[in-house]
Amino acid sequence: MYRPGENYENMLREFFNFNRQDRRAIIILVGLNILGLIIWKLIPLSPSKQIRPLTTLEQTKLSELIGEVKSEELKKTNQVFDTSLLKHFDPNKLTIEEALDLGFPKKLAKTLCNFTGKGGGFYKKEDLKKIYGLEEGDYFLLEPFVQIEKTEFNSNKNGTKKHQFKNNYQESKEHFQSNKFQEKSKTNQGDKKPIQKIELSDFDPNSLTKQKAMALGINSKAAYNIEKYLNKGGSFKTKADLKKIYSLTESEFEQLETYIQLPNTREEFSFHEKNNTEQQEHKQPEKFAFNPNQLNHEIAEQLGLDKKVTNNILKFIESGGTFESKEDLKIIYSINDSIYQSLEAYIELPSKPKPQIQIFEINSASVADLKSLNGIGDYFAKAIIKYRNQLGGFINLEQLKEVYNMDQEKLDKIAPFLICEGQPKQKIKINSGGIEELKLHPYLNYNAAKHITKLRKHRKPFTKPEDVFSPPIIDSVLFRRIKPYISLE
């Protein structure tokens, strides 16, 4: 009878079963090991040899060998230092010129001085390794010559040490590029144009444009801000209001202040406004009929319109806007009810002939025809025709709501201008169409199309539309929708 693990037991038994020769060999090996341990304990170790000092010749050869090793290390780097130029230096006080005198490559000298010039410092020799471009071999060669003075760099964030680094770097940089700066300064002196003197005169800041402001000595940014502020309906009531313009400097305002034709205080402004209002009431201009679509500055002045109102109306017209009715004038910013009421009786707009209402048949209307309807743009016109082609034609206008994004409100607007003959132009061929052809109709999905082809195999062929009615796949709701589109051909 087979027992699990029996083979493994036999294998273990055979592995640990030694014959007479094996046992004899094991005894001999153990004995030799014991004999070796006894001999190692009994025989004393030989005394270590004493190290003698090197002779002069040996020391010379050792120095030459160290020098060769150093030169090999230097060959591995891209930097080449002239050892004859090296001498003791403090990297915290080193300038570009001094670094070049020590044999530093030009790029490395600039990098080191740029670091100290921006406030960096070296606390110990090893910090020199952090300089970009300084290889291990370079540091090995420079390390004996580095002497760093003990200084507390971080004692003050704006301390003198960082300023000293920066000054040293700046001085060496200026000296290093002095010729270039001198040539540039000579060129600039020769190219300088004489400064044009600005002749100032009295002006009203409320009538300034960018060009006029710059002609008065105002910088371009402040001039742009003034024009933008006035175009948005802002106004300056006192001289001090001009100071609120962003980027207008104090010196520019002081230079212009005496020439500004505005009151100094709000109280003076209120007094002038009151006087102007009283004068305008005494001098009421005679109103006359006008067309706001043909308004200009002369007509506006004769009508007694405010500059702000005039500018806003003209901007509206220039941007392509038109006034279709009197009430449209109310949309103009700064025209309040009192201004509108004073103008309403004098507004005359030419009467437009009423356009003839044109009615289109939905199944033959083109994109241009549909776009002529109020509320139908290019998107809806193309979407309606695309869905009409997929459907095979509309049988009623309610089907327009099946067009994507078409709602009842939009349909109500266009329905009076559309008619539907009620007969589709294309139908579903249920006796010959395959699954791929049938499922193209918006009312049929893949399952319905497949179900129709299965029914057709059994009924050979369909003789009336009701033959496809088979709930639940083609229920009464779906059948009513597809019945007008069924063809028995």
Secondary structure, 3 states (H helix, E strand, C coil): CCCCCHHHHHHHHHHCCCCHHHHHHHHHHHHHHHHHHHHHHHCCCCCCCCCCCCCHHHHHHHHHHHHHHHHHHHHCCCCCCCCCCCCCECCCCCCHHHHHHCCCCHHHHHHHHHHHHCCCCCCCHHHHHHCCCCCHHHHHHHHHHECCCCCCHHHCCCCHHHHHHHHHHHHHHHHHCHHHHHHHHHHHHHHCCCCCCCCCCCECHHHCCHHHHHHCCCCHHHHHHHHHHHHCCCCCCCHHHHHHCCCCCHHHHHHHHHHECCCCCHHHHHHHHHHHHHHHHHCCCCCCCECHHHCCHHHHHHHCCCHHHHHHHHHHHHCCCCCCCHHHHHHCCCCCHHHHHHHHCCECCCCCCCCCCCCEECCCCCHHHHHCCCCCCHHHHHHHHHHHHHHCCCCCHHHHHHCCCCCHHHHHHHHHHEECCCCCCCCEECCCCCHHHHCCCCCCCHHHHHHHHHHHHHHCCCCCHHHHCECCCECHHHHHHHHHHEECC
